[in-house]
Amino acid sequence: MSYTSKGPRLWAQLCILSLPLLAACATTELEHSPPLPRPSLPPKAAQIYTPSVQAQELSAYYRSLEQDLLTRGLLRTDGGGPDTPYDAEDLATQFEQLAFYDEYGSRTQGNSPGGLARWEDPVVLKAVFGPSVTARQKARDQRILRSYAIRLARVTGHPVRLGGEARRSNFTVIFAGIDDAEFVQDQVLRTLPHLSTADLALFTTPPRQFYCLVTAGGLRQSPLTYTRGVALIRAEQPDLMRQACIHEEVAQGLGLRNDSPRARPSIFNDDDEFALLTSYDESLLKMLYDARLSPGMNAEDARPIVAKIAQTYWAQTHEPQTSANSDDTQYVPISWRHEDPPLF
């Protein structure tokens, strides 16, 4: 299996085989396990949720981590500015790194570029919430996800929306905590019935350094034409880190499956400098869904086309915008007001 983990960072991307056939984030075709039985969850009487000791420790850890990152000037929400200049050549170079490579590479390709991956059908998001998630958190996360879907559709020109009917969704975003393992298992297996036991465990009991996870893929005959996706956003995180997870995981699930230390200003970077999608990232997503590119295209054939596309989108902006985050729920940490500012 090929997968990406970031720690401390906001996500770990799995390139897995799903659907009841196969799905992948690279051209490699890997083995998969037979479908795991979905657990039958008996109805439970309504009761007040009491976090476990482990959940309380995770919440405290993530709060402390967010405070530390903010204290060091990271998790920026300004979208970039005069301190983050870039040109069309940089945009083209980083697009190739993000759209054609996987962080660890596949077992057959090593660090060689794979093919371009993206969705051709409309992306219909579904938000589901574990029993540990509060009503306040549900409302906020749902609002952010809906607003972000609208933004992604506008940026890419590809249909992306938060759906109201579960049976029509193809990209599930799970908001759940460590106490919600059974719920997460049930939700993941609804979409990825052939997921191996080991990979399922990454969703149900992820290591502490995995703040969020995402996987997306397609059918055996066209694995780079995405048709299904699942993301996990860990509920123990404070608001900004959770919103950062939403931004990165959903965008990664659209096809920008790698990260690069030279991508700036960008959320597709291990340095945690930016929390929310930037104007630079918007240009990358526009390039990914440009009609001149197509799923399965290799890096060499795409390179001259990408250079022209990058010049087009860079010319439209001329320079990074100082505030590219259009979510109506943009986060302003309350801790800043107290001068005690504190990943996926």
FITI-116345 format. One record per residue: residue in three letters; x, y, z of N, C-alpha, C in turn. Coordinates in steps of 0.05 Angstrom, whole numbers, padded with zeros to 5 digits, always signed. Atoms other than C-alpha are relative to their C-alpha. Example, Ala and Ser with C-alpha at 12.3 -4.5 7.8 and 13.67 -1.06 7.14 Angstrom:
<sites>
ala+00018-00024+00000+00246-00090+00156+00018+00024+00000 ser-00016-00024-00001+00273-00021+00143-00015+00022+00014 
</sites>
This chain:
<sites>
met+00017-00024+00000+00000+00000+00000+00017+00025+00000 ser-00013-00026+00000+00022+00070-00015-00016+00020+00017 tyr+00014-00019-00016+00005+00122+00037+00018+00023+00008 thr-00015-00024-00008+00027+00190+00062-00008+00007+00028 ser+00005-00009-00027+00033+00211+00134+00016+00025+00006 lys-00014-00024-00007+00051+00278+00162-00001+00004+00030 gly+00000-00003-00028+00072+00289+00233+00025+00015+00009 pro+00027-00010-00005+00067+00336+00261-00011+00016-00023 arg+00014-00014+00022+00021+00356+00204-00029-00008+00001 leu+00028+00001-00003-00052+00357+00189-00013-00024-00015 trp+00014+00022+00013-00063+00294+00149+00018-00024-00006 ala-00014+00023+00011-00043+00225+00127-00017-00011-00023 gln+00016+00008+00023-00065+00206+00057+00005-00029-00006 leu-00001+00028+00008-00080+00134+00040-00007-00003-00029 cys+00006+00006+00028-00077+00111-00032-00009-00029+00000 ile+00009+00027-00005-00120+00049-00025-00018-00011-00022 leu+00016+00014+00019-00159-00002-00064-00028-00003+00011 ser+00027-00001-00011-00233+00007-00056-00020-00005-00021 leu+00024+00001+00016-00301+00007-00088-00010-00028-00001 pro-00008+00027-00007-00318-00063-00090+00021-00011-00018 leu-00023+00008+00017-00264-00066-00144+00025+00012+00012 leu-00025-00011-00010-00200-00026-00137-00001+00030-00003 ala-00005-00029+00003-00182+00046-00124+00028+00005+00007 ala-00028-00005-00006-00114+00078-00122+00005+00029-00003 cys-00009-00027+00004-00078+00144-00116+00024+00000-00019 ala-00023+00002+00019-00023+00119-00163-00007-00021-00020 thr+00006+00018+00021-00019+00076-00224+00004-00029+00009 thr-00005+00027-00010+00003+00016-00182-00026-00014+00007 glu+00023+00016-00008-00047-00040-00174+00009-00019+00022 leu-00009+00015-00024-00041-00071-00105-00021-00020+00009 glu+00019+00020-00010-00072-00129-00069-00020+00013+00019 his+00019-00010-00018-00134-00119-00028-00013-00024+00015 ser+00012+00021-00016-00170-00158+00026-00029-00004-00008 pro+00029+00004+00004-00239-00189+00020-00016+00019+00017 pro+00016-00019-00016-00296-00146+00046-00001-00008+00029 leu+00004+00005-00028-00297-00139+00121-00029+00003+00007 pro+00029-00003-00007-00365-00149+00153-00004+00026+00015 arg+00006-00025-00014-00396-00084+00175-00012-00007+00027 pro+00011+00006-00026-00411-00084+00249-00029+00008+00001 ser+00028-00007-00005-00483-00084+00270-00001+00015+00026 leu+00000-00017-00023-00490-00026+00317-00028+00000+00013 pro+00026+00000-00013-00547-00038+00366-00009+00028+00008 pro+00009-00027-00009-00590+00022+00383+00007+00004+00029 lys-00008-00007-00027-00567+00058+00445-00019+00021+00011 ala+00017-00020-00013-00608+00096+00494+00015+00027+00001 ala-00012-00027+00000-00596+00171+00492+00013+00004+00027 gln-00014-00005-00024-00544+00189+00543+00021+00022-00004 ile-00020-00021+00002-00495+00245+00558+00027-00013-00004 tyr-00026+00011+00007-00427+00230+00527+00021+00010+00020 thr-00021-00007-00018-00370+00228+00576+00027-00009-00013 pro-00025+00007+00013-00301+00231+00543+00017-00019+00016 ser-00019+00018-00013-00253+00175+00559+00025+00015+00008 val-00025-00012-00008-00186+00190+00591+00017+00005-00024 gln-00015-00003+00024-00153+00179+00524-00009+00024-00017 ala+00011-00022+00015-00200+00228+00490+00007+00027+00013 gln-00007-00024-00015-00188+00280+00544+00030+00007-00004 glu-00029-00005+00004-00112+00272+00537+00005+00010-00029 leu-00004-00009+00027-00117+00279+00461-00009+00029-00004 ser+00010-00028+00002-00159+00343+00467+00020+00019+00012 ala-00020-00018-00013-00108+00373+00515+00025+00002-00017 tyr-00023+00000+00017-00051+00353+00469-00003+00018-00024 tyr+00005-00016+00024-00082+00384+00407-00003+00030+00007 arg+00002-00028-00008-00100+00448+00444+00028+00012+00005 ser-00027-00009-00005-00028+00454+00468+00016+00003-00026 leu-00014-00001+00025-00002+00439+00398-00009+00024-00016 glu+00009-00023+00015-00046+00492+00366+00011+00026+00012 gln-00011-00023-00013-00024+00543+00417+00030+00004-00007 asp-00028-00001+00007+00049+00526+00403+00004+00010-00029 leu-00002-00008+00029+00040+00532+00327-00006+00029-00004 leu+00008-00028+00003+00005+00599+00333+00021+00018+00013 thr-00021-00016-00013+00058+00625+00381+00024+00004-00019 arg-00023-00001+00018+00110+00610+00328-00007+00012-00027 gly+00008-00013+00024+00071+00647+00275-00010-00018-00022 leu+00010+00019+00020+00045+00585+00240-00030-00001+00000 leu+00029+00003+00004-00025+00563+00220-00012+00027-00009 arg+00009-00026+00009-00033+00629+00183-00027-00003-00015 thr+00026+00000+00014-00102+00646+00156-00002+00024-00019 asp+00001-00024+00018-00083+00707+00113+00003-00007-00029 gly-00001+00007+00029-00073+00668+00048+00026+00008-00013 gly-00025-00009+00013-00003+00696+00036+00001+00030-00002 gly-00003-00029+00003+00023+00765+00021+00027+00007-00012 pro-00025-00009+00012+00085+00805+00001+00024-00017+00008 asp-00022+00016-00009+00129+00758+00041+00000-00028-00013 thr+00001+00027+00013+00108+00698-00002-00003+00003-00030 pro+00002-00004+00029+00123+00717-00075+00004-00027-00015 tyr-00004+00023+00018+00120+00665-00131-00005+00008-00028 asp+00004-00006+00028+00120+00664-00206-00012-00025-00014 ala+00013+00021+00015+00090+00621-00261+00017-00026-00002 glu-00017+00024+00001+00150+00575-00265-00001-00016+00026 asp+00002+00014-00026+00146+00560-00191-00027-00014+00002 leu+00027+00012-00001+00071+00546-00198+00000-00026-00016 ala-00001+00024+00017+00084+00496-00255+00017-00022+00013 thr-00018+00020-00012+00141+00462-00218-00014-00014+00024 gln+00013+00011-00023+00102+00453-00154-00025-00016-00007 phe+00023+00016+00009+00040+00430-00191+00008-00028-00007 glu-00009+00026+00008+00080+00373-00220+00006-00017+00025 gln-00007+00015-00024+00105+00353-00151-00025-00009+00015 leu+00025+00005-00015+00035+00356-00120-00019-00019-00014 ala+00021+00015+00015-00006+00324-00176+00010-00026-00011 phe-00010+00024+00013+00041+00270-00203+00016-00018+00018 tyr-00017+00016-00019+00080+00245-00142-00016-00006+00025 asp+00009+00006-00026+00062+00210-00078+00024+00003+00019 glu-00022-00007-00019+00102+00227-00015+00020-00022+00003 tyr-00018+00022-00004+00131+00158-00005+00002-00017-00025 gly-00001+00016+00024+00119+00131-00075-00013-00027+00003 ser+00012+00026-00001+00088+00065-00092+00023-00021-00001 arg-00020+00021-00001+00124-00002-00086+00013-00006-00027 thr-00010+00006+00026+00133-00008-00161+00012+00025-00013 gln-00010-00024+00012+00146+00065-00179+00022+00014+00015 gly-00020-00014-00016+00191+00087-00122-00007+00030+00000 asn+00005-00028-00001+00198+00162-00128-00006+00011-00028 ser+00007-00008+00027+00178+00164-00202-00028+00013+00000 pro+00027-00011+00001+00119+00207-00222-00020-00019-00010 gly+00022+00016+00010+00053+00174-00232-00017+00016-00019 gly+00018-00015+00018-00007+00197-00272-00017+00020+00015 leu+00017-00020-00012-00052+00256-00259-00026-00013+00007 ala+00026+00011-00010-00114+00239-00218-00019+00022+00007 arg+00021-00019-00007-00179+00276-00210-00027-00012-00004 trp+00027+00009+00004-00254+00269-00210-00011+00009-00027 glu+00014-00008+00024-00295+00269-00274-00030+00004+00006 asp+00028-00003-00008-00364+00260-00242-00001+00022+00022 pro+00003-00020-00022-00392+00313-00194+00008-00012+00027 val-00008+00008-00026-00364+00309-00124-00022+00007+00020 val+00022-00005-00019-00420+00301-00073+00010-00008+00028 leu-00010+00005-00027-00395+00308-00001-00023-00007+00019 lys+00019+00006-00021-00430+00277+00058+00015+00002+00026 ala-00011-00003-00027-00414+00298+00129-00014-00018+00019 val+00011+00017-00021-00424+00246+00184+00015+00005+00026 phe-00012-00007-00026-00411+00256+00258-00003-00023+00020 gly+00000+00021-00021-00392+00207+00312-00016+00009+00024 pro+00016-00005-00024-00431+00202+00377+00013+00020+00019 ser-00014-00018-00019-00377+00242+00414-00001+00029-00009 val-00001-00028+00011-00386+00305+00370-00024+00015+00011 thr+00021-00016-00011-00426+00360+00403-00017+00013-00021 ala+00018-00014+00019-00485+00396+00370+00013+00025-00010 arg-00014-00025+00008-00445+00461+00369+00021-00006-00021 gln-00021+00007+00019-00387+00427+00334-00011-00009-00026 lys+00013+00010+00025-00432+00392+00284-00009+00024-00017 ala+00010-00023+00015-00465+00458+00264+00023+00015-00013 arg-00022-00015+00010-00399+00493+00256+00015-00014-00023 asp-00015+00015+00020-00364+00438+00217-00017-00003-00025 gln+00017+00002+00023-00424+00428+00172-00001+00026-00016 arg+00000-00027+00013-00426+00503+00157+00026+00005-00015 ile-00026-00004+00013-00352+00505+00141+00002-00018-00024 leu-00002+00018+00023-00356+00444+00096-00017+00009-00023 arg+00018-00009+00021-00415+00471+00058+00012+00025-00014 ser-00012-00024+00011-00381+00539+00048+00025-00007-00016 tyr-00025+00008+00014-00316+00505+00027-00007-00014-00026 ala+00008+00013+00024-00352+00461-00023-00008+00020-00022 ile+00007-00021+00019-00381+00523-00056+00025+00013-00011 arg-00024-00013+00008-00313+00554-00058+00016-00018-00020 leu-00015+00019+00018-00280+00492-00089-00013-00002-00027 ala+00014+00001+00025-00334+00488-00142+00006+00025-00017 arg-00006-00025+00014-00322+00561-00160+00028+00000-00010 val-00028-00001+00008-00247+00553-00162+00006-00019-00022 thr-00007+00021+00019-00243+00488-00201-00017+00000-00025 gly+00019+00002+00022-00303+00497-00246-00012-00028-00002 his+00011+00027-00001-00320+00425-00227-00022-00001+00021 pro+00021+00001-00020-00385+00408-00190+00009-00012+00026 val-00006+00009-00027-00371+00402-00116-00022+00011+00019 arg+00021-00010-00018-00427+00405-00065-00004-00018+00024 leu+00007+00015-00024-00450+00382+00003-00028-00011-00005 gly+00026+00012+00007-00506+00333-00012-00018-00005+00024 gly+00019+00005-00021-00569+00322+00027-00009-00029+00002 glu+00008+00028+00001-00581+00250+00006+00024-00018+00001 ala-00024+00017-00004-00531+00199+00032+00005-00019-00023 arg-00004+00020+00021-00543+00149-00024+00012+00012-00025 arg-00011-00012+00024-00521+00199-00076+00028+00012+00005 ser-00027-00011-00006-00456+00220-00041+00021-00019-00009 asn-00023+00017+00008-00388+00195-00064+00025+00008+00015 phe-00023-00008-00016-00341+00231-00015-00010+00005+00028 thr+00009-00002-00027-00354+00219+00058+00021+00014+00018 val-00018-00013-00019-00323+00266+00110-00010-00007+00028 ile+00008+00010-00027-00325+00234+00179+00013+00018+00021 phe-00009-00015-00023-00319+00278+00240-00004-00018+00025 ala+00003+00019-00022-00304+00232+00298+00024+00000+00018 gly-00022+00001-00019-00262+00222+00360+00009-00029+00005 ile-00011+00026-00006-00222+00165+00388-00020-00019+00013 asp+00021+00016-00013-00283+00141+00427-00021-00010-00020 asp+00020+00006+00020-00322+00133+00362+00010-00022-00019 ala-00012+00019+00018-00282+00074+00333-00020-00017-00015 glu+00020+00016+00013-00342+00030+00319-00016+00015-00021 phe+00014-00017+00019-00379+00087+00285+00017+00004-00024 val-00018-00005+00023-00318+00103+00242+00003-00025-00017 gln-00002+00025+00015-00310+00030+00222-00024-00004-00017 asp+00025+00004+00016-00382+00026+00200-00001+00019-00024 gln+00002-00020+00021-00378+00090+00160+00021-00005-00022 val-00021+00005+00020-00312+00073+00125-00008-00024-00017 leu+00006+00024+00014-00335+00003+00106-00025+00003-00018 arg+00022-00005+00018-00399+00031+00075+00010+00009-00027 thr-00012-00010+00025-00355+00064+00023+00022-00017-00011 leu-00024+00016+00008-00293+00020+00023-00002-00028+00011 pro+00005+00026-00012-00317-00051+00035+00024-00019-00002 his-00023+00018+00003-00251-00082+00012+00025+00010+00014 leu-00023-00011-00014-00206-00042+00057+00012-00021+00018 ser-00013+00020-00016-00154-00085+00092-00003+00007+00030 thr+00002-00004-00029-00155-00094+00167+00020+00021+00010 ala-00020-00019-00008-00090-00055+00175-00007+00028-00007 asp+00007-00027+00008-00114+00004+00135-00025+00010+00014 leu+00023-00008-00015-00181+00004+00169+00008+00010+00028 ala-00009-00008-00026-00144+00010+00235+00011+00028+00001 leu-00010-00027+00001-00113+00075+00212-00023+00020+00003 phe+00024-00017-00003-00183+00104+00209-00012-00002+00028 thr+00014+00004-00025-00211+00073+00272+00017+00007+00024 thr-00019-00006-00022-00149+00081+00317+00025+00013-00011 pro-00024-00013+00012-00102+00130+00283+00020+00008+00021 pro-00020-00010-00019-00036+00148+00316-00005+00029+00006 arg+00005-00027-00009-00036+00214+00353+00009+00021-00021 gln-00011-00020+00019+00006+00248+00299-00016+00001-00026 phe+00018-00002+00023-00048+00233+00246-00025+00016+00008 tyr+00023-00017-00008-00096+00291+00255-00024-00003-00018 cys+00022+00005+00018-00137+00274+00194+00012-00018-00022 leu-00008+00019+00021-00135+00222+00138-00019+00004-00024 val+00017-00001+00023-00161+00219+00067+00009-00022-00020 thr-00006+00018+00022-00165+00169+00011-00020+00005-00022 ala+00018-00003+00023-00194+00174-00059+00010-00018-00022 gly-00008+00017+00022-00193+00128-00119-00022-00007-00019 gly+00019+00007+00020-00228+00098-00178-00001-00030-00005 leu+00004+00028+00007-00246+00032-00211+00026-00012-00011 arg-00024+00014+00009-00195-00021-00232+00009+00010-00027 gln-00007-00007+00027-00197-00001-00305+00009+00029-00003 ser-00008-00028+00002-00187+00073-00290+00005+00011+00028 pro-00004-00007-00028-00158+00082-00220+00005+00029+00005 leu-00006-00028-00003-00138+00154-00232-00023+00018-00006 thr+00025-00015+00002-00208+00176-00248-00016-00006+00025 tyr+00011+00004-00026-00233+00184-00178-00031-00002+00000 thr+00029+00003-00003-00303+00160-00160-00009-00003+00029 arg+00007+00003-00029-00300+00150-00084+00021+00013+00017 gly-00020-00012-00019-00267+00186-00026-00011-00002+00028 val+00007+00000-00029-00267+00182+00050+00022+00016+00015 ala-00019-00015-00017-00235+00231+00099-00009-00002+00028 leu+00005-00001-00029-00230+00229+00174+00012+00025+00012 ile-00009-00024-00014-00226+00293+00214-00003-00006+00030 arg+00001+00007-00028-00208+00280+00287-00014+00021+00016 ala+00017-00019-00014-00259+00313+00332+00013+00012+00025 glu-00013-00011-00024-00212+00324+00391+00015+00026-00005 gln-00016-00024+00007-00177+00380+00354-00016+00026+00006 pro+00013-00026-00003-00192+00453+00369-00009+00011-00027 asp+00014-00009+00024-00230+00494+00318+00018+00005-00024 leu-00017-00007+00023-00173+00521+00275+00013-00025-00012 met-00013+00024+00011-00137+00454+00268-00021-00017-00015 arg+00021+00016+00014-00204+00420+00250-00006+00013-00027 gln+00006-00013+00026-00218+00473+00197+00023-00004-00019 ala-00023+00005+00018-00147+00465+00170-00002-00028-00012 cys+00003+00028+00010-00160+00390+00164-00021-00001-00022 ile+00021-00001+00021-00224+00403+00125+00011+00011-00026 his-00011-00013+00024-00188+00449+00077+00020-00019-00014 glu-00020+00016+00013-00129+00403+00065-00011-00027-00010 glu+00009+00027+00007-00163+00335+00064-00019+00000-00024 val+00018+00000+00022-00219+00353+00017+00014+00008-00026 ala-00015-00008+00023-00171+00389-00030+00018-00023-00009 gln-00016+00023+00007-00124+00329-00028-00017-00021-00013 gly+00017+00020+00011-00182+00284-00042-00010+00007-00028 leu+00007-00007+00027-00195+00323-00106+00022-00007-00020 gly-00021+00010+00018-00127+00300-00134+00028+00011+00005 leu-00027-00010-00007-00069+00341-00105+00011-00017+00023 arg-00005+00021-00019-00042+00280-00069+00027+00000+00014 asn-00027-00001-00012+00029+00300-00050+00002+00026+00016 asp-00007-00026-00011+00061+00356-00011+00029+00007-00008 ser-00027-00008+00009+00124+00396-00025+00010+00022+00019 pro-00011-00021-00018+00170+00437+00021+00004+00026-00014 arg-00004-00024+00015+00177+00488-00035-00026+00014-00008 ala+00026-00012+00007+00102+00501-00044-00006+00022+00021 arg+00005-00022-00018+00090+00570-00013-00011+00024-00015 pro+00016+00005-00024+00042+00601+00005-00020-00023-00005 ser+00016+00023+00007+00007+00534+00009-00005-00017+00025 ile+00006+00020-00021-00027+00484+00055+00012-00027-00007 phe-00012+00025+00008+00007+00428+00015+00030+00000+00006 asn-00028-00003-00009+00071+00435+00055+00002-00010+00029 asp-00003+00012-00026+00098+00401+00117+00005+00021+00022 asp-00009-00019-00020+00116+00466+00152-00022+00012+00017 asp+00022-00010-00016+00047+00483+00180-00003+00030-00001 glu+00001-00030+00000+00056+00556+00159-00029+00010-00005 phe+00027-00008+00007-00014+00561+00129-00020-00021+00008 ala+00021+00018-00008-00077+00532+00157-00022-00004-00021 leu+00023+00000+00019-00128+00549+00103+00009+00004-00028 leu-00006-00001+00028-00129+00545+00028+00008+00029-00008 thr-00011-00026+00008-00089+00603-00004-00007+00006-00029 ser+00003-00007+00028-00092+00639-00070+00018-00018-00018 tyr-00019+00018+00014-00032+00597-00092-00014-00028-00003 asp+00013+00026+00001-00071+00533-00075-00024+00001-00019 glu+00022-00003+00019-00131+00559-00114+00010-00003-00028 ser-00011+00003+00026-00087+00566-00175+00007-00029-00007 leu-00007+00028+00004-00062+00495-00166-00025-00017-00007 leu+00025+00014+00005-00134+00469-00163-00012+00007-00027 lys+00009-00008+00027-00153+00509-00225+00016-00015-00021 met-00016+00015+00019-00095+00477-00261-00007-00029-00002 leu+00008+00028-00001-00115+00408-00238-00025-00006-00017 tyr+00025+00005+00014-00184+00415-00268-00003+00015-00026 asp+00000-00013+00026-00164+00453-00330-00006-00021-00022 ala+00009+00019+00020-00195+00420-00392+00023-00010-00017 arg-00023+00009+00016-00127+00415-00425+00015-00024+00012 leu-00012+00023-00013-00107+00361-00375-00022-00021+00003 ser+00019+00022-00003-00140+00293-00364+00011-00021+00019 pro-00010+00021-00018-00136+00235-00314+00017-00020-00015 gly-00018+00019+00011-00079+00187-00327+00022+00012-00016 met-00021-00013+00015-00037+00238-00365+00026-00001+00016 asn-00025+00001-00015+00037+00229-00347+00014+00027+00001 ala-00013-00026-00005+00083+00284-00323+00014+00011-00024 glu-00015-00010+00023+00126+00287-00385-00018+00012-00021 asp+00019-00011+00020+00068+00296-00433-00014+00025+00010 ala+00015-00023-00010+00034+00345-00387+00017+00025+00004 arg-00017-00022-00008+00095+00388-00373-00003+00025-00017 pro+00002-00024+00016+00091+00436-00433-00028+00013+00003 ile+00028-00010-00004+00015+00442-00423-00002+00014+00027 val+00001-00011-00027+00023+00455-00349+00014+00027+00001 ala-00014-00026+00001+00073+00511-00363-00017+00022-00011 lys+00018-00020+00012+00023+00547-00407-00023+00006+00019 ile+00023-00004-00019-00034+00536-00357+00009+00017+00024 ala-00010-00015-00023+00009+00562-00300+00004+00030-00007 gln-00003-00028+00008+00026+00625-00339-00027+00015-00001 thr+00027-00011+00002-00048+00637-00351-00011+00008+00027 tyr+00012-00005-00026-00069+00631-00279+00017+00019+00017 trp-00017-00020-00015-00009+00669-00251-00005+00028-00010 ala+00005-00026+00012-00023+00726-00299-00027+00012+00010 gln+00026-00009-00010-00095+00729-00273+00002+00013+00028 thr-00003-00010-00027-00071+00742-00203+00023+00020+00003 his-00023-00018+00001-00004+00778-00217+00017-00004+00025 glu-00015+00004-00025+00016+00769-00144-00019-00013+00020 pro+00018+00013-00020-00010+00731-00083-00019+00020+00013 gln+00019-00016-00015-00072+00758-00051+00005+00000+00029 thr-00006-00001-00028-00065+00781+00020-00021-00015+00017 ser+00021+00015-00014-00130+00747+00039-00017-00015-00020 ala+00014+00016+00020-00155+00690-00003-00021-00018+00012 asn+00019+00018-00013-00198+00655+00048-00028+00012+00001 ser+00027-00012+00003-00270+00667+00030-00021-00014+00017 asp+00020+00013-00016-00303+00621+00080-00014+00020+00018 asp+00013-00019-00017-00356+00659+00118+00003-00007+00029 thr-00005+00008-00028-00333+00621+00180+00029+00002+00006 gln-00028-00002-00004-00261+00643+00178+00006+00003+00030 tyr-00006+00002-00029-00230+00628+00246+00019+00021+00009 val-00017-00019-00014-00201+00681+00291+00004-00011+00028 pro-00004+00012-00026-00169+00648+00352-00006+00019+00023 ile+00006-00017-00023-00198+00676+00416+00024+00005+00017 ser-00024-00003-00016-00131+00664+00449+00016+00024-00007 trp-00015-00024+00007-00101+00721+00410-00010+00024+00016 arg+00011-00023-00014-00147+00769+00446+00011+00002+00029 his-00011+00001-00026-00116+00747+00511+00030+00000+00000 glu-00029-00001+00004-00046+00752+00483+00013-00026+00010 asp-00011+00026-00008-00036+00678+00497-00006-00020-00022 pro+00006+00017+00022-00037+00647+00428+00012-00028+00002 pro-00010+00026-00005-00029+00577+00429+00028-00003-00012 leu-00006-00004+00012-00026+00383+00256-00010+00006+00019 phe+00006+00030+00001-00092+00327+00186+00026+00004+00024 
</sites>
